[in-house]
Amino acid sequence: MTPNLAPIAIMVPVLGFAVWRRVRSQFGRQPIRRGRMIARIAVFAVIGVLAALGGMLNPRLLEGLAGGAVLGAMLGMFGLRLTRFERSPDGSDGYIPNPWIGGLLTALLVARLAWRFLVVMPQMEHLQTGAGAPPPIGNSPLTLLVFGLLIGYYITYFSGLLVHHRRFEQAQTAARTP
């Protein structure tokens, strides 16, 4: 295997597995796992801050990230309205997310990453042939808009799930006590 194909051979299966897990989690009943949700909120917040720090050098990148985060937060609020909470007969709490929103976000992310890969790959080959100065690869405001969309959506959605789950538990407790 040539050295330039080694990273691709490693990344494609890893990304494929990550996308498969993400799509699988958008269908059917999902258990409420408060610790994981809080950890995801923290991870997305850190990723958002790091992306914002990277965008400080180019205001267009920061605008893309901020615009995506605002749109993602609005989409997260809409997604919360479409989410159903339920308690199974064994007493465990769960929620059923809207599969269309998660599927749309996944498809948007995969499409944008595939497009960036198709744009950057010829530029990387150009660098390896030693044909003059490297062309500018740079980041794209549209890519950061998509990342901001995901960050805003998931921070809002998981925060809302935690709040709504607490309300759901209180309503269930109030219904049981006469």
PyMOL commands that set and color helices and strands:
alter all, ss='L'
color gray80, all
select helices_A, chain A and resi 6-24+34-55+59-82+99-129+141-176
alter helices_A, ss='H'
color red, helices_A
select strands_A, chain A and resi 30-31+84-87+93-96
alter strands_A, ss='S'
color yellow, strands_A
deselect
rebuild
show_as cartoon
